[in-house]
């Protein structure tokens, strides 16, 4: 997951800080479900410019969210 994020992520977060948490969740995947994400900066800027609804519309049009 960290490698995939490093390849496609545009936010620049250091996910290695969470490696222990990810490893623990992976080890106990029958019991632990992680749901998380970072909004890309491009969409964060849209929220500031167009508001939440405008950013959601654009995100849906680009299949970023459903």
MOGIPE-V921520 format. One line per field, one symbol per residue. ss: DSSP state (H for helix, E for strand, L for the rest). phi: phi as a letter, one per 30 degrees, with the letter a starting at -180 (. if undefined). A space follows every 50 residues. Layout:
ss->???
phi->???
This chain:
ss->LHHHHHHHLLLLLLHHHHHHHHHHHHHLLLLLLLLLLLLLHHHHHHHHHH HHHHHHHHHHHLLLLL
phi->.ddddddcdcdidcdddceddddddddcddccccbaacddeeddddeddc idddddeddddchdbc
